[in-house]
């Protein structure tokens, strides 16, 4: 399917947090730009990730104690704040993923099955 | 949900200290941008193109920051914090305004907090005893004396109770320690008194049962006050031998400081409250107890206990009394807390209501100040509005201002309350049972906070009018008078409200002051000066030989005669009289169904109740109660002579309104005929304020005519000018020579009883006067504020008027109208409001009605004078207006 014709996807409320957690869990510590680039790359169509909108999600997750940010240097020797998932974050990711799966299964069933 | 809690904590932290998050974010966004740029450059874009692309990819930086801030902290808190800081800086610039507003609010909030702390200590907080909710007061009727044998019987019979203790009323005693004598309050208590109440003995030991056995050496525990003030807190006092009323006593312990005797605020049967004083408590050895306390078993209610207490009381305490008493036996059981609080609750609620009025006056004043200031802030609001602040934001600004002012005032009020309650302690000590316990606890803290918040929000809401009427263009155009008129109207309205409430307070103060004056000056039928009173109980051990009520009466008569003779021989005593009901202590003893021989009651049989005290000869002379006609009782009036009576004028008015005199008439009462031998002046019965009722005085020597028996008698001793306190010791010793086991209580000058009977009125008057003065001051500041504001605003106009030839008098009239208009309006509204409000005071008033015209005029005059005084300064400023200066104002 040519990507130009796909409507842009708006992220569902709350899903961005889950996606960020999952990305950090899969890729290891990342800075915000790395995360954004990764998300754009994974999505096979451009979704509206205004990179600035990542920050509220990051601060929310950090304040919940699920990720932890620390200043480090990149390979190109630039400073950046790297976020890593915490053990509590890993646990939360498992719970949230399960919750999401149950929800999406229900929604799928409602949308496709005979109701 | 720990993650959620964690997050709230973090957000709060950021809201309070936002700077760190902000710089960190800026740094992170800059790094982010650099990374994108680098990436794009690596992909071959020129530096310029890379920069533009990076900006595009990142999106609006300010917007991102805003979102971040939203997620990171609580923005509204952040705003409020910033507003508050900015406000504090502005207040520092407008010190006059800040001072006036904060002072006014501090007075209003402080008065409320102080009164609430008293209310809290008395009504809300549990008594300082172990499990105080279970404590009950046992008041037996018809005879208020319980034998110790009865209490012992209760211990085994009353399964709904877990324990009992008892104590006697206090009496002034002479303490001799190492040859130096001083006066101290002495009271007998049961040996388990302290352990029962859960009051620790902090030095030495508690009483033990062995201390109460016959023949045991007399031991005593000192109140903490007595220990501190009479023995300088010397620990060596334990084991010391003292001489109390000529009896040797050994001190064994000291009670905890929080404990006051009488069980703090105990109100004895006389209705006279005793103030806590240095006291020495000894194990009571008398066979009877006067005040009995019980402790309810878990789950038991006071109402259920009565039936369990009745049999032992009836069969043991009343064993020697006629059957008529036993059939009427009814011990009353009342929770101690209720007993203490009930007397005060209503009075305190009235005072709380009054002090709330003061807060309203203060709030009206502060609102008015805020409105005046709003004209200064108008420009600021317009700018904020123009750069996009919404209505809600402006509302928050205004509210923040008043809440911050209230918060400062609240902190000052808490400090002030600590000080004021320390100062009020001696004033209230007699009235407030637990005044010693008044302190700032969480309830006072919460109340103070709530009042401050309410006051802050209230003032803020009123001054919101300034935001609502905000007209941006008008605010920017330089001459700003038109937008002002609405605010000025509100300010004048507020002033009227202030004046109205103040009028209510001033009127209350005037009415109460009149009450005190009337109580003080009116004729109560006796002269309390130089009279010593005490309550005496010589029963029942001395009545043991009596086989019937007649014989008992003869014994009482003989004992009374001996007491009179012995006291009469004391140096400094002019005369002695005994009475079963002293003035101000009339109880429910008397007769119904009295008739006069030969006088037909116009409306059928008259069954009204008539108090009937028994008195000895010389009683009326001792009390200086004038004998209008006839004679006093005399020693010749005996059980076997003609039955006689003395009536008061009210009796004569009531039963024989058409006869000139009842002298010689026969009164039919209780199937007997009494000859009236004298008529005396009316005397106040149970309180100073009772309407004077008919009283039938009977000679103690003829007590057998009645079925009424009084366990307690009052002894009234008139001195020949010697201060009554000085002969107390000799009088007591004179009584003990007749009956060494006699219980003597409430030894005090009669004047103290009279003062105690007026205590509520005096204190109410003092509190109302203080509050009214405060309100008056605030209202005067309000009048002054409105006046000087008007003058400042209209200086130019006045200048023009004067320049155009208007007389200064005309201008003056304008200004005074601005200030006095609201005052008059407030008084016009305040008068009907006050007329309704003072009805709540009616129960406290005496000799003056709530609608007393003199008081209304007096209050109005006081208020008008205060308002006029407040106009002086603004008026002087008008008089100094120089037309040229005025025109140059702009």
Interface residues (C-beta under 8 A of the other chain):
Chain A: X31 X32 X33 X34 X36 X37 X50 X51 X52 X53 X55 X56 X57 X59 X60 X62 X63 X64 X65 X66 X74 X76 X78 X79 X80 X81 X88 X92
Chain B: X2 X3 X4 X6 X7 X10 X11 X24 X25 X27 X28 X29 X31 X32 X34 X35 X36 X38 X39 X57 X58 X59 X60 X61 X63 X64 X67 X68 X70 X71 X72
